[in-house]
């Protein structure tokens, strides 16, 4: 029997690419994000990739509407009678200096990137614990390991995500539940287009780091391979930012200096 994957942030980027890959191998998928029309587009693309139509379900949700997430989790369970894997992939980035960033923008980043992931996980965990099995994963980031300019809120949120899911892994390790943190570097998606300026408006452009990043379909293959190999932490990328992950462990001061050089001098 194929696995059931519930994927948030499935309307574009990594979520869409992972959904397409899983669909092609016959898994059952629940697609979630805010934009129902885009989810329907992805659903049709999954069917074109070889999935049976009744194996791909669209379930719109907003992870910041935390009071609705238990109801959404029940609806997701009702789709196939089980949730084998929850992929917390909804997310929002940032492109602004600390001194130019409103507190409301920081709050929005945490609502989407941290509290939304926690709330949905809390809604799904009881079903997995009852079944005695399951897999929860989350899209963290290299920004959850290393702080960089113009991303103070995003880095803070992703550091929080890494900490929460690392701790959750320890809590449920002996209850049949696996937890994976996906750690992407720069991936060619629209993440910078939707990123927040300091005032909360959309950045609206693809920056050079993202434009030169890893192909999103290749990233999806690395993510799914990491899940299949039962890896608790899955680095995804091919640029210099991936080297910084291990370099920070050995030479943190050097990494701090290199990152500071990314900040334009005024």
N, C-alpha and C positions, 0 to 999 in steps of 0.2 A: 504494500500500500504506500502511495506517495505521501510525502510530508506536507503539512499545512503550515505555510508561512504567512504571518501578518506583517506587512511592510508599511511603515509610515514614511511620509516624504516620497511617496511612490509616483508622484506626477511628473518627476523630472530627475535629471542627474543620476546619482548613484542608485537611488531607489528604483528608478525606471530601468536602469541597466541590469540591476540584480533581478528584478522581476522578470525581465525578458529572458535572462539566462535560466532561471528556475523554470519558467514556463516551457522553454525548449526541451527540458529534460523530464517534463511530466509532473512536476510538483503542483500542488493546489495552493493558490495565492489569494490573499485578501489585500486589496490595494486601498490605501488610505492616504488622504491629504485633504486640504481645504477645497481645491478646485475640482469639482466633480466632472466638468467637461474634459479636463486633462486626464483625469483618471480613466474616463471612458476611452479616450484615445489610446492610453497605455493598454487597457484591457483588450482592445481590438488588435493592437500590435502583438500582444502575447498570444492571441488566438492565431494570428498569422504566423507566429513563430512555432506553432505546433501544438499549443495547448487546446484542450477541449473547452468549449465555451462555458460549460457549467462548473469548470474548475477554477475560473477566474471571477472573483467577486469584487465589486466596487463598494466601499464603505467610507463615505466622506466623513472626516472629523477634523476638528481643530484641537491640537494638544493643549492649548491654553484654556479651553473650556473644561477645566478639570472636573467640575461637578457632573459632566455628561459622560466621562470616560468609563465609569462602571457599566453604564447602559450600553455604550459602544462595545465594551469587552463581551457583554452577554450576547449582543448581536453577532459579533465575530465568532463566538463559540457556536452559535446556532447555525452558522453557515455550513460547517462541516462536522460539528460535534466534537472538535478538538482544536487546539492551537499548539503545534509542536515547537514553533519558533516565532518569537516576537522580535522583529528588527526595528528598534527605535532609531529612525533615520531622519525624522523631521529636524530641521535646523535653520539657523539664521546667523549670518556673519556680520562683520562690522568693518568700516573703513573711516576711522576718525581718531584724532588725538584725544587724550584724556581731558585736557582743558577745554576742548571744543565739544565734549559729549555731555548731553543732558542726562540727569539721573533717570528720567523716564525711559531713555534709550537703553541704559544699562539694565533697567528693570525688565524691559521687553525681551532683551537677550536672555536673561535668566528665566523668564516665564516660558519661552519657547525651548531653549537649549537644555535647561536643567529640570525645572519643575514639571514641565510637560512630560519629559521622559520618565521621571520618577512616578508621576501620577498614573501614567498608562501601565507602567511595570507593576505598580501596586494593584491595579485592577485585574491584571492577567495572572499574576503569581498564584492566587488561590486555586485557579483551575489547574495550573501545572503541578502545584503541590498535592492537590487531590489525586491527580493522575500518577504522581510519583515520578514524573519525567518532564523534560522541557528544556528549551534553550532560549535564553534572552541575550540579545546583542544590541550594541549601541554604536552609532557613529560618533566616535570621539574625534581626535585630531592630533597631529603633531603640535598644534597650538595648545593641547592639553598637557604637553610636556615642556614646551619652550615658549616663553613670552616674547612677542615681537611688537614693534611699533605699529600704531594704527589699529591694534586688535586688543586693547586692554580688556574690554568687556567680553569679547569672544574668547580670549585666552582664559580669563577668569572662569567663564562658564564651562569651557571644555576641561579645565583642571578639575572643576567640581564634578563633572560627569565621570572623569577617570576615577576620582576618589570614591564616588558613590558606588559605581559598578564593581570596582575592585573589592570594596567592603561587602557588597551584596554577594559576590562570588564566594567569599568566605562563609557567609551566613547559610547559603543553600547548597554548599558543596556536597554535603552528606544526605541531601534530600532528593537526589536525582535530577537536580537542575544545574545546567551549565550556563556560564556567563562569559561572553566574549566582548572585548572592547576592540572596535575597528579603528585603526589609527592612520587615516589618510594624510598624505602630504598634499601637494598641489595636483588637483585632478581637473581635467577640462570639463567643467560644468558651468551653470549660470549662477553659481553661488555668489560671485562678486556683484553681479547685476542686481540681485535682490538684497545685498548687504546694506546695512544701515549707516547713513551718515550720522553725525553727532546729534542732529535735530530729529532723527527718526525717519527721515525721508530715504528713499532708495538711492544707493550709489549709482546704479544704472549703467555700469560699464564693465567690460571684461578686462581685468588688470593683467599685466604681463606675466605674473607668476602663474595665474590660472591658465592663460592662453598657451603657455609653454609646458603645462603639466601633463600628467599621464592621461592617455585616452581612457574615457570612462568605462568602455566595455572591457578593457584590459584590467582596470581596477575591479570591476565586478567579478571577473574570473579569479582574481587574487582573494577577494573577500570570501567567495563561495568555497574556494579551495581551502582557505583557513578554517571555515566552519567544518567542512568535511574531515579535516585533519584534527578537529577538536582542540584548536589552539585557543588559549584564553585571551591572548593579545595578538592582533593581526595588523602588522605594518603594511601600508599600501601606498606605493609611490616609487619613483625612480630618480628623483632629483637630489640636490645637495641637502635639502631639508631632512631627508631620511638618514643621511650620515650623521646629522646633528643629534639624532636620537641616542645613538650609542656614544658619540663624542661627549655629550653632556655628562654622561656617567663617569667618564674618565678625566675630562678636562673642562669642568663647568665654567671656570673663569674665561677660558678661551672662547667658549660658545657665547658667553655674555658680551665679550668684546666684538665678536663677529656680528652678532645680532645688532649691537649698537651702531655698527657701520651702515646698517640699512636705513638709519634715520638721517634724512637730509640735514646738512648743516645750515644754520641760518645766520 
